[in-house]
Amino acid sequence: MTDVVVTFRDADEPRPLSARLVATAHRHPDGWSLHIPEADVRTGHETVDEAVAALLRTTGIRRLLMVWTGPGPV
């Protein structure tokens, strides 16, 4: 399994502000770990879709920019 980290930014923010990191998710053998620094939240999820849903619920963000450091969701 290739190591994959996803970073999330608020797509509704003006471009200079959308560079602000909202959260990160890391894929591991058991699923995905999600970290939302501003909310001091760390959670585990089976799929990246579940991690994204948790991020949207926690932050109230409506649209995300997702930056993949690996090959993408699998």
C-alpha positions in Angstrom: 0.0 0.0 0.0 1.4 3.3 -1.0 1.5 6.0 1.6 -1.1 8.7 0.8 -1.7 12.0 2.6 -4.5 14.3 1.6 -4.7 18.0 2.7 -7.9 20.0 2.6 -8.5 23.7 2.1 -11.7 25.7 1.9 -12.6 26.2 -1.8 -15.0 29.0 -1.0 -12.2 31.2 0.5 -10.5 33.8 -1.8 -7.4 32.2 -3.4 -4.9 33.8 -1.0 -6.8 32.4 2.0 -7.6 29.0 0.5 -3.9 28.2 1.1 -4.8 27.8 4.8 -4.7 24.2 5.8 -8.0 23.0 7.2 -7.3 19.3 7.8 -5.2 16.3 6.8 -6.0 12.7 6.2 -3.6 9.8 6.1 -4.3 6.4 4.6 -3.1 3.4 6.6 -3.9 -0.3 6.5 -7.0 0.1 8.6 -8.5 3.1 6.8 -8.0 6.8 7.1 -7.0 9.1 10.0 -8.4 12.6 9.9 -6.8 15.5 11.8 -8.6 18.9 12.0 -6.1 21.2 13.8 -8.4 24.1 14.6 -11.1 21.9 16.1 -8.4 19.7 17.8 -10.2 16.7 16.3 -8.6 13.3 15.4 -10.8 10.6 14.0 -10.6 7.3 12.2 -12.6 6.3 9.1 -12.8 3.3 6.8 -12.9 5.4 3.6 -11.7 8.8 2.4 -15.4 9.7 1.7 -16.3 9.1 5.4 -13.3 11.3 6.4 -14.5 14.1 4.1 -18.1 13.8 5.4 -16.8 14.1 9.0 -14.6 17.1 8.0 -17.6 18.9 6.4 -19.8 18.2 9.4 -17.2 19.4 11.9 -16.2 22.6 10.1 -19.3 23.6 8.2 -17.2 24.0 5.0 -19.3 23.4 1.9 -16.6 22.9 -0.8 -13.1 21.5 -0.4 -9.9 21.7 -2.3 -8.2 18.3 -1.9 -4.5 18.0 -2.5 -3.3 14.4 -2.9 0.4 13.5 -2.2 0.0 9.9 -3.6 -1.8 8.2 -6.5 -5.3 9.1 -5.4 -8.1 7.3 -3.6 -8.2 3.6 -3.8 
